């Protein structure tokens, strides 16, 4: 009986180790955005730094990065987690929220009131053309860009990035980090694109995109792809410049 239990435990750890060694392209990513209650952002950051990260590790939840906007007027925290797959996410998350240690942390950090006013989350998968240059090099800012494609044009938008845009961005000093689309229809699987690029600083990023927009090669690609699709490929673009927190795994 004792030997059987040891075998089960051994197999469990073999499975966990295998999943943790999984290729980045195969993982499920979850991008979360927290809006701290007024005056509580520092409390929220402290809770992640000193408590939550340890519990994430305990429950096999991989932390990819933590950021706050450069102009953080909304007391926002953006962070990225990853999981082997959806079922693992559900299992790991359930174990995390039911952990007595986590419940104690929540109780202690909210004794003076809630510290999170609102939370948003989207599950993401890497595109087939996505780079994954997830290195901690420091001294740079991250830009999260979110596109909504016009109806039935997400494929055309992805093709344009894959075959043209990524190279043109690099040409103008805009380093591509990672690209995703949502996994769920309700979260934009049919029309949304999320990606991170990095810059030396915000001023450099704005200047690089100005040069990119003026590039004749980009203008030609844009005109040709829109002509092929019968109109614009995007409804809107949202951009936000972010700075890694001091406890972010990637900087």
Secondary structure, 3 states (H helix, E strand, C coil): CHHHHHHHHHHHHHHHHHHHCCCHHHCEEEEEEEEECCCCHHHHHHHHHHHHHHHHHHCCCEEEEEEEECCCCCCEEEEEEEECCHHHHHHHHHHHHHCHHHHHHHHHHCCCCCCEEEEEEEEEEECCCCCCCCCCCCCCEEEEEEEEECCCCHHHHHHHHHHHHHHHHHHCCCEEEEEEEECCHHHCCCCEEEEEEEECCHHHHHHHHHHHHHCHHHHHHHHHHHHHHCCCCEEEEEEEEEEECCCCCCC
